[in-house]
Amino acid sequence: MGNLRTAILAWTWARRTDRSFVMRIEDIDRVQAGAAARQLEDLSAIGLDWDGEPLIQSDRRRAHVEALTRLREAGDVFECYCSRREVREAASAPHVPPGHYPGTCLDLTDAQREERRSALAAQGRRPCLRLRAPASTWTVHDDIHGEVTAAVDHFVLQRSDGVPAYNLAVVVDDGFQGVDQVTRGDDLLGQAPGQACLATLLGIPVPDYVHVPLAVGPSGARLAKRDGAVTMADLRALGWDHGDVVEWIGESLGVHGARRAADIAEVLDLGAVSPSPWVVDPPQGPLSAYGFGSMT
């Protein structure tokens, strides 16, 4: 339900600002068979449409590699020989922003790099490639959060298995699709400055951002299957139809009686969307028996 709500908000922001709305299947990581088709069906069923055919990210491998080559030639990439555990342990240092790479391999000598490269090869492993961030912080504009300045991580651009990483792929593909506005969950707000930095290095226009609040369960953690009936399939089993789902999402945004995504888009005040999360009390029965007053 959180993903559907974010999709409705992304679609609304695009249509209300006279933009096209493009679809991308981000499948460079393992994706369950049939998952993309089911998600597209769900989006269509609640009234969302998109311009052109969906872009399949795994088909863009050549473009991702070419961008990585340009970054390497410009000196904006370095090899990292650390295991995940080593990164996790070193990142606990007080001077390292939470979740960021501590810079262990950033300034090694050529001799040290060759030594560590050989040691990895002996274990059947390869180094990953990370961004050599040109600045410690970067600033982006967000329609909900305003000007956001945050630390830029030396994040992974190519995994140790040779697959281009998410942060590289999305920036390159945003440029390819002409994306000038990115609307997504606010759990990714901290990644926006780094992605904007990477886009600048690649000569790709930096988009505006809209980081919308997440749906969370009663415990305050991100909404998940453990919370109960929170997927379209779960709700259908309780007797809900697609209109009921849209109505529930609309209520969370202060829009009453919406049955299609367009009903929300027509009246939603974009400037009044709260940055606070949607706290969901998963329903136990059909919409007719579910009190919207129990939601925050």
Residue pairs with C-beta under 8 A, 6 or more apart in sequence:
1 215
1 223
1 230
1 231
1 235
1 245
1 248
1 249
1 280
2 185
2 214
2 215
2 216
2 222
2 223
2 230
2 278
2 280
3 39
4 42
4 43
4 46
4 232
4 245
4 249
5 212
5 215
5 249
5 252
5 253
5 278
6 183
6 184
6 185
6 212
6 214
7 43
7 48
8 46
8 48
8 246
8 249
8 261
8 264
8 265
9 183
9 210
9 212
9 253
9 273
10 21
10 183
10 184
10 210
10 212
11 21
11 48
11 261
11 265
12 261
12 264
12 265
12 268
12 270
13 19
13 143
13 181
13 183
13 210
13 270
14 20
14 21
14 181
14 183
15 21
15 265
16 265
16 268
16 270
17 181
19 180
19 181
20 51
20 52
21 48
21 49
21 50
21 51
22 50
22 51
22 52
22 55
22 177
22 178
22 179
23 40
23 50
23 52
23 53
23 54
23 55
24 54
24 55
24 56
24 57
24 173
24 177
25 36
25 54
25 55
25 56
25 57
26 57
26 166
26 169
26 170
27 36
27 56
27 57
27 58
28 57
28 58
28 163
28 164
28 166
28 169
29 166
40 54
42 232
45 232
45 242
46 242
46 245
46 246
46 260
46 261
47 246
47 260
47 261
47 262
48 261
55 173
55 176
55 177
57 169
57 173
60 169
60 172
60 173
60 176
61 164
63 172
63 173
63 176
64 164
64 168
64 169
64 172
65 164
67 168
67 172
67 202
68 77
68 129
68 157
68 158
68 164
68 168
70 202
71 77
71 131
71 157
71 201
71 202
72 129
74 201
75 132
76 131
76 132
76 134
76 201
77 129
77 130
77 131
77 132
77 157
78 105
78 106
78 129
78 130
78 132
78 154
79 105
79 113
79 117
79 127
79 128
79 129
79 130
80 101
80 104
80 105
80 127
80 128
80 129
80 130
80 154
80 156
81 105
81 113
81 116
81 117
81 119
81 120
81 127
82 90
82 104
82 105
86 104
87 101
87 102
87 104
90 96
90 102
90 104
91 98
91 99
91 100
91 101
91 102
93 102
96 102
96 103
97 151
97 153
99 153
99 190
100 151
100 153
100 154
101 130
101 153
101 154
101 155
103 154
105 113
105 116
105 127
105 130
106 132
106 154
108 116
116 127
117 127
120 126
120 127
125 160
126 160
126 161
126 162
127 160
128 156
128 158
128 159
128 160
128 165
129 156
129 157
129 158
130 154
130 155
130 156
130 157
131 153
131 154
131 155
131 157
131 194
131 197
131 198
132 154
133 152
133 153
133 154
133 194
133 197
134 197
134 201
135 152
135 197
136 151
136 152
137 149
137 150
137 151
137 152
137 193
138 149
138 150
138 152
138 193
138 194
138 196
138 197
139 147
139 148
139 149
139 193
140 147
140 148
140 192
140 193
140 196
140 206
140 209
141 147
141 148
141 208
141 209
142 148
142 189
142 192
142 208
142 209
142 210
142 211
143 208
143 209
143 210
143 270
144 186
144 210
144 211
144 212
144 273
144 275
145 186
145 189
145 211
145 275
148 189
148 192
148 193
148 209
149 193
150 189
150 190
150 192
150 193
150 194
151 193
152 193
152 194
152 197
153 194
155 165
155 167
155 194
156 165
156 167
157 164
157 165
157 167
157 168
158 164
158 165
158 168
159 165
167 191
167 194
167 195
167 198
168 198
170 195
171 195
171 198
171 199
171 202
171 204
172 202
172 204
174 182
174 199
174 204
174 207
175 199
175 202
175 204
175 205
179 207
180 205
180 207
180 208
181 207
181 208
181 209
181 210
182 192
182 207
182 208
182 209
182 210
183 209
183 210
183 211
183 212
184 209
184 210
184 211
184 212
185 211
185 212
185 213
185 214
186 211
186 212
186 213
186 214
186 275
187 214
187 222
188 211
189 209
189 211
192 209
192 211
196 206
199 205
199 206
199 207
200 206
212 273
213 273
213 274
213 275
213 276
213 277
213 278
214 222
214 223
214 277
214 278
215 222
215 223
215 230
215 252
215 277
215 278
215 280
216 222
216 223
216 277
216 278
216 279
216 280
217 223
217 224
217 226
217 227
217 230
217 279
217 280
217 282
218 227
218 279
218 280
218 281
219 227
220 277
220 279
223 230
223 280
224 230
225 231
227 280
227 282
228 234
228 282
228 283
228 284
229 235
229 237
229 238
229 282
229 283
229 284
230 280
230 282
232 242
232 245
235 244
235 245
235 283
238 283
238 284
238 285
238 286
239 285
239 286
239 287
240 283
240 286
240 287
243 259
243 260
244 286
244 287
246 258
246 259
246 260
246 261
246 263
246 264
247 257
247 258
247 259
247 287
248 283
248 287
248 290
248 292
249 258
249 264
250 256
250 257
250 258
250 263
250 264
251 292
251 295
252 278
252 280
252 295
253 264
253 268
253 273
254 268
254 269
254 272
255 263
255 264
255 267
255 268
257 263
258 264
278 295
278 296
279 295
279 296
280 295
281 294
281 295
283 289
283 290
284 290
